[in-house]
């Protein structure tokens, strides 16, 4: 009688080997998937197709209408403020008639808008007495206490500040006769030169102080 047990055992062993190989192949495929390595051209959940993260969708790549960088907006605001100010080249300066009172001499210093646009002035003008050679006479006027307000000047309109000092004849201060008064508009560097025809001004001594008020609308009190 033929021995059939050996072929049967071989067939069983072969079948077991095939089953074990299939099991190892299945385990290898599951490991690659769980590692998160995507297939070419695909993205796994939580990954991004663009640098920086986040899924690439039309909402992410389309700019928001009306949006602008903050520094651009800030630059625009600064430019508007700068353009609104009256510049020296747009103004004419003049000194009005003296208004004496209580031992004081008071003069309106007037700035007039000679440009074709509306501009503004705010604060105190600079002022300095000079001789014919341009040398300063005495200390520059100080600022009188006050609450400055923005003055809007349409073409041809004016703003004024009060220039005041004690009468030298009463105060006994050392005096000089200026050739001109230099008037510098607020926030400007270049002055306007006005011929001075009002005589002596105090330039030294304890009573030589000169003061100037903040600008306000008009040409004087």
C-alpha positions as a LaTeX table, in Angstrom:
\begin{tabular}{lrrr}
\hline
Residue & $x$ (\AA) & $y$ (\AA) & $z$ (\AA) \\
\hline
Unk1 & 0.00 & 0.00 & 0.00 \\
Unk2 & 1.41 & 3.40 & $-1.04$ \\
Unk3 & 2.38 & 5.88 & 1.62 \\
Unk4 & 0.22 & 9.02 & 0.96 \\
Unk5 & 0.92 & 10.79 & 4.25 \\
Unk6 & 4.13 & 12.49 & 3.01 \\
Unk7 & 2.52 & 14.37 & 0.06 \\
Unk8 & $-0.34$ & 15.37 & 2.33 \\
Unk9 & 2.08 & 16.77 & 4.90 \\
Unk10 & 3.94 & 18.66 & 2.17 \\
Unk11 & 0.71 & 20.17 & 0.88 \\
Unk12 & $-0.25$ & 21.20 & 4.39 \\
Unk13 & 3.14 & 22.78 & 5.00 \\
Unk14 & 2.93 & 24.65 & 1.65 \\
Unk15 & $-0.54$ & 25.96 & 2.46 \\
Unk16 & 0.65 & 27.15 & 5.88 \\
Unk17 & 3.61 & 28.96 & 4.31 \\
Unk18 & 1.38 & 30.77 & 1.84 \\
Unk19 & $-0.97$ & 31.87 & 4.62 \\
Unk20 & 1.93 & 33.18 & 6.74 \\
Unk21 & 3.35 & 35.19 & 3.80 \\
Unk22 & $-0.04$ & 36.79 & 3.22 \\
Unk23 & $-0.26$ & 37.77 & 6.89 \\
Unk24 & 3.19 & 39.41 & 6.87 \\
Unk25 & 2.31 & 41.40 & 3.71 \\
Unk26 & $-0.87$ & 42.70 & 5.32 \\
Unk27 & 1.00 & 43.85 & 8.44 \\
Unk28 & 3.59 & 45.71 & 6.35 \\
Unk29 & 0.93 & 47.70 & 4.47 \\
Unk30 & $-0.81$ & 48.81 & 7.71 \\
Unk31 & 2.45 & 50.11 & 9.18 \\
Unk32 & 3.16 & 52.37 & 6.18 \\
Unk33 & $-0.31$ & 53.88 & 6.33 \\
Unk34 & $-0.15$ & 54.62 & 10.06 \\
Unk35 & 3.23 & 56.39 & 9.67 \\
Unk36 & 1.50 & 59.22 & 7.79 \\
Unk37 & 3.61 & 58.95 & 4.66 \\
Unk38 & 1.25 & 60.17 & 1.92 \\
Unk39 & 0.97 & 58.80 & $-1.51$ \\
Unk40 & 2.33 & 61.05 & $-4.28$ \\
Unk41 & $-0.16$ & 63.79 & $-5.04$ \\
Unk42 & $-2.23$ & 63.31 & $-1.90$ \\
Unk43 & $-2.29$ & 64.77 & 1.58 \\
Unk44 & $-3.23$ & 63.01 & 4.73 \\
Unk45 & $-5.62$ & 64.60 & 7.21 \\
Unk46 & $-3.88$ & 67.26 & 9.28 \\
Unk47 & $-1.13$ & 67.84 & 6.69 \\
Unk48 & $-0.85$ & 70.70 & 4.21 \\
Unk49 & $-0.24$ & 70.95 & 0.51 \\
Unk50 & 1.30 & 74.44 & 1.05 \\
Unk51 & 4.22 & 75.53 & 3.27 \\
Unk52 & 3.17 & 76.94 & 6.62 \\
Unk53 & 0.29 & 74.57 & 7.33 \\
Unk54 & $-3.41$ & 74.83 & 6.72 \\
Unk55 & $-5.29$ & 73.33 & 3.85 \\
Unk56 & $-5.14$ & 75.16 & 0.55 \\
Unk57 & $-8.70$ & 76.26 & $-0.15$ \\
Unk58 & $-10.09$ & 79.19 & $-2.20$ \\
Unk59 & $-10.98$ & 80.99 & 1.07 \\
Unk60 & $-7.35$ & 80.86 & 2.19 \\
Unk61 & $-5.82$ & 82.11 & $-1.05$ \\
Unk62 & $-8.29$ & 84.85 & $-2.04$ \\
Unk63 & $-7.40$ & 88.30 & $-0.52$ \\
Unk64 & $-10.04$ & 89.94 & 1.62 \\
Unk65 & $-11.62$ & 92.88 & $-0.20$ \\
Unk66 & $-10.60$ & 96.27 & 1.19 \\
Unk67 & $-7.79$ & 94.93 & 3.35 \\
Unk68 & $-4.57$ & 96.97 & 3.46 \\
Unk69 & $-1.32$ & 96.70 & 5.42 \\
Unk70 & $-1.45$ & 98.66 & 8.68 \\
Unk71 & 1.76 & 100.56 & 7.91 \\
Unk72 & 0.25 & 101.80 & 4.65 \\
Unk73 & $-2.77$ & 103.16 & 6.50 \\
Unk74 & $-0.52$ & 104.81 & 9.05 \\
Unk75 & 1.58 & 106.43 & 6.35 \\
Unk76 & $-1.57$ & 107.81 & 4.74 \\
Unk77 & $-2.73$ & 109.35 & 8.03 \\
Unk78 & 0.65 & 110.98 & 8.66 \\
Unk79 & 0.66 & 112.40 & 5.16 \\
Unk80 & $-2.81$ & 113.89 & 5.62 \\
Unk81 & $-1.77$ & 115.60 & 8.87 \\
Unk82 & 1.39 & 116.97 & 7.30 \\
Unk83 & $-0.42$ & 118.30 & 4.23 \\
Unk84 & $-3.03$ & 120.03 & 6.39 \\
Unk85 & $-0.55$ & 122.28 & 8.19 \\
Unk86 & 0.18 & 125.80 & 6.94 \\
Unk87 & 3.79 & 126.04 & 5.78 \\
Unk88 & 5.96 & 129.15 & 5.90 \\
Unk89 & 5.82 & 129.53 & 2.11 \\
Unk90 & 2.03 & 129.75 & 2.29 \\
Unk91 & 1.86 & 132.53 & 4.87 \\
Unk92 & 2.46 & 136.25 & 5.18 \\
Unk93 & 3.36 & 137.82 & 8.53 \\
Unk94 & 2.58 & 141.32 & 9.76 \\
Unk95 & 2.67 & 143.23 & 13.05 \\
Unk96 & $-0.44$ & 145.23 & 13.87 \\
Unk97 & $-0.86$ & 148.53 & 15.69 \\
Unk98 & 0.25 & 148.77 & 19.31 \\
Unk99 & $-2.42$ & 148.34 & 21.96 \\
Unk100 & $-1.04$ & 150.01 & 25.11 \\
Unk101 & $-2.44$ & 149.31 & 28.54 \\
Unk102 & $-1.35$ & 149.27 & 32.20 \\
Unk103 & 2.30 & 149.88 & 31.41 \\
Unk104 & 2.31 & 147.19 & 28.72 \\
Unk105 & 2.89 & 147.34 & 25.01 \\
Unk106 & 0.86 & 144.77 & 23.11 \\
Unk107 & 1.11 & 143.97 & 19.41 \\
Unk108 & $-0.89$ & 141.50 & 17.31 \\
Unk109 & 1.39 & 139.31 & 15.20 \\
Unk110 & $-0.73$ & 138.21 & 12.25 \\
Unk111 & $-0.28$ & 135.23 & 9.93 \\
Unk112 & $-2.35$ & 135.26 & 6.73 \\
Unk113 & $-2.90$ & 132.34 & 4.39 \\
Unk114 & $-1.70$ & 133.45 & 0.95 \\
Unk115 & $-2.03$ & 130.03 & $-0.69$ \\
Unk116 & $-4.92$ & 128.68 & $-2.73$ \\
Unk117 & $-5.74$ & 125.89 & $-0.30$ \\
Unk118 & $-7.14$ & 125.63 & 3.22 \\
Unk119 & $-4.58$ & 124.86 & 5.92 \\
Unk120 & $-4.31$ & 124.97 & 9.70 \\
Unk121 & $-2.13$ & 126.49 & 12.41 \\
Unk122 & $-1.89$ & 125.28 & 15.97 \\
Unk123 & 0.02 & 126.57 & 18.96 \\
Unk124 & 2.55 & 129.37 & 19.38 \\
Unk125 & 4.55 & 131.13 & 16.70 \\
Unk126 & 8.25 & 131.62 & 17.22 \\
Unk127 & 9.44 & 135.23 & 17.51 \\
Unk128 & 12.81 & 136.96 & 17.71 \\
Unk129 & 13.99 & 140.57 & 17.45 \\
Unk130 & 17.04 & 141.08 & 15.21 \\
Unk131 & 19.20 & 144.03 & 14.19 \\
Unk132 & 20.11 & 145.03 & 10.64 \\
Unk133 & 22.86 & 142.40 & 10.55 \\
Unk134 & 20.45 & 139.66 & 11.64 \\
Unk135 & 21.84 & 139.39 & 15.17 \\
Unk136 & 19.33 & 138.47 & 17.86 \\
Unk137 & 18.49 & 141.19 & 20.36 \\
Unk138 & 17.69 & 139.90 & 23.82 \\
Unk139 & 16.14 & 136.54 & 24.66 \\
Unk140 & 13.39 & 135.08 & 22.51 \\
Unk141 & 9.87 & 135.73 & 23.80 \\
Unk142 & 8.43 & 133.17 & 26.20 \\
Unk143 & 5.04 & 131.51 & 25.88 \\
Unk144 & 2.18 & 133.02 & 27.80 \\
Unk145 & $-0.12$ & 130.52 & 29.57 \\
Unk146 & $-3.02$ & 129.46 & 27.40 \\
Unk147 & $-4.94$ & 126.63 & 25.74 \\
Unk148 & $-3.99$ & 126.40 & 22.05 \\
Unk149 & $-6.66$ & 125.44 & 19.54 \\
Unk150 & $-6.42$ & 124.50 & 15.89 \\
Unk151 & $-7.22$ & 127.46 & 13.64 \\
Unk152 & $-8.40$ & 126.67 & 10.11 \\
Unk153 & $-7.34$ & 129.22 & 7.53 \\
Unk154 & $-9.13$ & 129.29 & 4.21 \\
Unk155 & $-7.32$ & 131.29 & 1.51 \\
Unk156 & $-7.00$ & 134.91 & 2.63 \\
Unk157 & $-7.93$ & 134.28 & 6.28 \\
Unk158 & $-5.69$ & 135.12 & 9.25 \\
Unk159 & $-4.70$ & 134.05 & 12.74 \\
Unk160 & $-2.98$ & 136.21 & 15.32 \\
Unk161 & $-0.90$ & 135.94 & 18.49 \\
Unk162 & $-0.26$ & 138.68 & 21.05 \\
Unk163 & 3.32 & 139.92 & 21.53 \\
Unk164 & 3.67 & 141.79 & 24.83 \\
Unk165 & 6.30 & 143.42 & 27.02 \\
Unk166 & 6.50 & 146.04 & 29.73 \\
Unk167 & 7.06 & 149.59 & 28.51 \\
Unk168 & 10.83 & 150.23 & 28.86 \\
Unk169 & 10.16 & 153.80 & 30.00 \\
Unk170 & 8.38 & 152.38 & 33.03 \\
Unk171 & 10.32 & 149.18 & 33.66 \\
Unk172 & 13.78 & 150.69 & 33.22 \\
Unk173 & 14.96 & 147.69 & 31.21 \\
Unk174 & 17.91 & 147.99 & 28.88 \\
Unk175 & 16.62 & 148.52 & 25.35 \\
Unk176 & 17.53 & 148.25 & 21.69 \\
Unk177 & 15.75 & 149.17 & 18.49 \\
Unk178 & 15.26 & 146.11 & 16.25 \\
Unk179 & 15.36 & 146.25 & 12.48 \\
Unk180 & 12.96 & 143.33 & 12.15 \\
Unk181 & 10.91 & 140.71 & 13.93 \\
Unk182 & 11.38 & 137.13 & 12.79 \\
Unk183 & 8.13 & 135.17 & 12.98 \\
Unk184 & 8.19 & 131.39 & 12.61 \\
Unk185 & 4.85 & 129.60 & 12.08 \\
Unk186 & 4.14 & 126.66 & 14.40 \\
Unk187 & 6.01 & 123.46 & 13.52 \\
Unk188 & 8.02 & 125.22 & 10.81 \\
Unk189 & 11.73 & 126.00 & 10.63 \\
Unk190 & 11.87 & 128.91 & 8.19 \\
Unk191 & 10.87 & 132.32 & 9.65 \\
Unk192 & 9.10 & 135.24 & 8.03 \\
Unk193 & 10.85 & 138.61 & 8.35 \\
Unk194 & 8.73 & 141.62 & 9.30 \\
Unk195 & 10.13 & 145.15 & 9.38 \\
Unk196 & 9.93 & 146.54 & 12.95 \\
Unk197 & 8.78 & 150.17 & 13.17 \\
Unk198 & 7.52 & 150.31 & 16.77 \\
Unk199 & 10.70 & 151.61 & 18.38 \\
Unk200 & 12.66 & 150.28 & 21.33 \\
Unk201 & 12.12 & 146.91 & 22.95 \\
Unk202 & 13.54 & 145.51 & 26.20 \\
Unk203 & 16.60 & 143.33 & 25.67 \\
Unk204 & 18.21 & 143.15 & 29.13 \\
Unk205 & 17.59 & 143.58 & 32.84 \\
Unk206 & 15.07 & 142.12 & 35.25 \\
Unk207 & 12.09 & 143.55 & 33.39 \\
Unk208 & 13.13 & 142.59 & 29.87 \\
Unk209 & 10.81 & 139.61 & 29.41 \\
Unk210 & 8.69 & 139.45 & 26.28 \\
Unk211 & 5.82 & 137.00 & 25.87 \\
Unk212 & 3.73 & 135.63 & 23.01 \\
Unk213 & 0.27 & 134.04 & 23.17 \\
Unk214 & $-1.13$ & 131.07 & 21.27 \\
Unk215 & $-2.62$ & 131.73 & 17.84 \\
Unk216 & $-6.33$ & 132.35 & 17.47 \\
Unk217 & $-8.58$ & 133.24 & 14.59 \\
Unk218 & $-8.69$ & 136.82 & 13.33 \\
Unk219 & $-6.30$ & 139.74 & 13.05 \\
Unk220 & $-6.27$ & 141.02 & 16.61 \\
Unk221 & $-8.34$ & 141.91 & 19.68 \\
\hline
\end{tabular}
